[in-house]
Amino acid sequence: MRDGVTSNGRGEDMLNTAVKLEPAEISTSITKNWTEQAIECYKLNGNCAECSIRKAHYSFDCQMPRVVEILKLLNGEPEE
């Protein structure tokens, strides 16, 4: 391991750190592939004020910025 990246190159140490920063649960199903919503969040640089979900005034705390970071570590940048 070097610079927080494991021998498999997937950055699992960095991933564990990203997930542990906040204790909220993140479903593994939304961290497997880039979704339309994750790509929107990525393009907005996590700017919740511009997010289509935020504009709908849902009553939950959005975890998408954290999901985006996990997706980038596991899958790389999204294809445009």
CYANA upper distance limits for C-alpha pairs under 8 A (distance plus 0.5 A):
  1 MET  CA      5 VAL  CA      6.16
  1 MET  CA      6 THR  CA      5.11
  1 MET  CA      7 SER  CA      6.17
  2 ARG  CA      6 THR  CA      7.38
  4 GLY  CA     11 GLY  CA      6.95
  4 GLY  CA     12 GLU  CA      8.36
  4 GLY  CA     13 ASP  CA      6.08
  4 GLY  CA     14 MET  CA      6.45
  5 VAL  CA      9 GLY  CA      6.35
  5 VAL  CA     10 ARG  CA      7.17
  5 VAL  CA     11 GLY  CA      4.75
  5 VAL  CA     12 GLU  CA      7.12
  5 VAL  CA     13 ASP  CA      6.85
  5 VAL  CA     14 MET  CA      7.49
  6 THR  CA     10 ARG  CA      7.09
  6 THR  CA     11 GLY  CA      6.16
  6 THR  CA     12 GLU  CA      6.81
  6 THR  CA     13 ASP  CA      7.41
 10 ARG  CA     73 LEU  CA      6.97
 10 ARG  CA     74 LEU  CA      6.23
 11 GLY  CA     15 LEU  CA      6.60
 11 GLY  CA     73 LEU  CA      6.75
 11 GLY  CA     74 LEU  CA      7.89
 12 GLU  CA     16 ASN  CA      6.53
 13 ASP  CA     17 THR  CA      6.79
 14 MET  CA     18 ALA  CA      6.67
 14 MET  CA     73 LEU  CA      8.32
 15 LEU  CA     19 VAL  CA      6.67
 15 LEU  CA     70 ILE  CA      6.72
 15 LEU  CA     73 LEU  CA      7.24
 16 ASN  CA     20 LYS  CA      6.53
 17 THR  CA     21 LEU  CA      6.71
 18 ALA  CA     22 GLU  CA      8.47
 18 ALA  CA     66 ARG  CA      7.88
 18 ALA  CA     69 GLU  CA      8.06
 18 ALA  CA     70 ILE  CA      7.76
 19 VAL  CA     23 PRO  CA      7.95
 19 VAL  CA     66 ARG  CA      8.08
 19 VAL  CA     70 ILE  CA      8.38
 26 ILE  CA     30 ILE  CA      8.29
 26 ILE  CA     63 GLN  CA      7.89
 26 ILE  CA     67 VAL  CA      8.09
 27 SER  CA     31 THR  CA      7.64
 28 THR  CA     32 LYS  CA      7.16
 30 ILE  CA     35 THR  CA      8.31
 30 ILE  CA     67 VAL  CA      7.78
 31 THR  CA     67 VAL  CA      6.53
 31 THR  CA     68 VAL  CA      8.44
 31 THR  CA     70 ILE  CA      7.01
 31 THR  CA     71 LEU  CA      6.18
 32 LYS  CA     71 LEU  CA      7.52
 32 LYS  CA     74 LEU  CA      8.44
 32 LYS  CA     75 ASN  CA      8.44
 33 ASN  CA     71 LEU  CA      7.54
 33 ASN  CA     75 ASN  CA      7.94
 34 TRP  CA     38 ALA  CA      6.41
 34 TRP  CA     39 ILE  CA      6.89
 34 TRP  CA     71 LEU  CA      7.41
 34 TRP  CA     78 PRO  CA      7.01
 35 THR  CA     39 ILE  CA      6.66
 36 GLU  CA     40 GLU  CA      6.74
 37 GLN  CA     41 CYS  CA      6.74
 38 ALA  CA     42 TYR  CA      6.60
 38 ALA  CA     64 MET  CA      6.95
 38 ALA  CA     67 VAL  CA      7.87
 38 ALA  CA     68 VAL  CA      6.53
 39 ILE  CA     43 LYS  CA      6.59
 39 ILE  CA     68 VAL  CA      8.44
 39 ILE  CA     78 PRO  CA      7.30
 40 GLU  CA     44 LEU  CA      6.68
 40 GLU  CA     51 CYS  CA      8.01
 41 CYS  CA     45 ASN  CA      6.60
 41 CYS  CA     46 GLY  CA      5.59
 41 CYS  CA     47 ASN  CA      7.67
 41 CYS  CA     48 CYS  CA      8.34
 41 CYS  CA     51 CYS  CA      7.43
 41 CYS  CA     64 MET  CA      7.32
 41 CYS  CA     65 PRO  CA      7.20
 41 CYS  CA     68 VAL  CA      7.78
 42 TYR  CA     46 GLY  CA      6.66
 42 TYR  CA     65 PRO  CA      8.16
 42 TYR  CA     68 VAL  CA      6.85
 44 LEU  CA     48 CYS  CA      8.42
 44 LEU  CA     50 GLU  CA      7.66
 44 LEU  CA     51 CYS  CA      7.98
 46 GLY  CA     64 MET  CA      8.20
 46 GLY  CA     65 PRO  CA      5.80
 47 ASN  CA     51 CYS  CA      7.22
 48 CYS  CA     54 ARG  CA      6.73
 49 ALA  CA     54 ARG  CA      7.21
 49 ALA  CA     55 LYS  CA      8.02
 50 GLU  CA     54 ARG  CA      7.94
 50 GLU  CA     55 LYS  CA      7.95
 51 CYS  CA     55 LYS  CA      6.83
 52 SER  CA     56 ALA  CA      7.07
 53 ILE  CA     57 HIS  CA      7.53
 53 ILE  CA     58 TYR  CA      7.51
 54 ARG  CA     58 TYR  CA      7.07
 63 GLN  CA     67 VAL  CA      6.80
 64 MET  CA     68 VAL  CA      6.49
 65 PRO  CA     69 GLU  CA      6.99
 66 ARG  CA     70 ILE  CA      6.89
 67 VAL  CA     71 LEU  CA      6.58
 68 VAL  CA     72 LYS  CA      6.63
 69 GLU  CA     73 LEU  CA      6.84
 70 ILE  CA     74 LEU  CA      6.65
 71 LEU  CA     75 ASN  CA      5.91
 71 LEU  CA     76 GLY  CA      7.19
 71 LEU  CA     77 GLU  CA      8.32
 72 LYS  CA     76 GLY  CA      4.81
 72 LYS  CA     77 GLU  CA      5.90
 72 LYS  CA     78 PRO  CA      8.25
